[in-house]
Amino acid sequence: MGLCQYYLLSVVMLLPALCYSQYSFTNSRATYYGSPDGLGTPTGACGFGGYGRNVNDANVAGVSRLWNNGAGCGTCYQVRCTVPEICTDEGVSVVVTDYGEGDDTDFILSPRAYGRMAVADKSEELYSHGVVDVEFERVPCRFRGYNVMFKVHENSRYPQYLAVSMLYVSGQNDVLAVEIWQDCRDWVPMRRAFGAVFDISNPSPGEINLRFQVSGSAGFTWVVANNAIPRAWKAGVAYGSAIQLE
């Protein structure tokens, strides 16, 4: 009672995909990190939690020069090694979920992703290299069957502190900024706390309306999410939407 109601239309934005040729790859190096089950890590610097461990069938990576102050979180790259008779022509498509650097590499891959650059029965030989020359290119993310989800970070404290990240941001889009509709009158910027996580103290009570700015092949665009997070939100929960980016 006494709260204003603000109605927004959920936006479904379709951005034109880019075409990629065999000449668009960049030379670099890649390695892999230790993981007993070959999956990603739930403690990655992007703040994705369990999503960062399992998304894209655990074909994930940490980056450094491609980090872009956290805006690189959730972006996708095709990475292929160049060792003759060991590496496939296609390589592997990875999602950035962490920050990592070392030995002049652009990618620190999950063990599963690293092994999938190899031809059949050659993954152990590829692992033995430790660090390998690669070629990579930025590619659109594809999350079949998923729309954008809004994940309330585990550090959030209802109702006085809200931290949120966007999951399943498909296409070739960088999330640059997030704003929240506050006090029924204005969009207020949220702070990029770390990685892909944006936060604010004392969000307005009631359902949470958000908008986020993406940079993609169509330029800079604001995407509005009506009632992105429910009134009685809970830390650690990801909430679905009707938004799908291309």
Salt bridges, closest charged atoms under 4 A:
ASP37 OD2 - ARG53 NH2 2.23
ASP57 OD1 - ARG112 NH1 3.06
ASP57 OD2 - ARG116 NH1 2.86
ASP103 OD1 - ARG29 NH2 3.27
ASP104 OD1 - ARG65 NH2 3.70
ASP106 OD1 - ARG65 NE 2.92
GLU125 OE1 - LYS122 NZ 3.60
GLU135 OE1 - ARG80 NE 2.81
GLU154 OE2 - LYS151 NZ 3.12
GLU154 OE1 - HIS153 NE2 3.98
ASP174 OD1 - ARG138 NH2 2.79
GLU179 OE1 - ARG211 NH2 2.73
ASP183 OD2 - ARG185 NH2 3.84
ASP199 OD2 - ARG191 NH2 2.60
GLU246 OE1 - ARG142 NH1 3.54
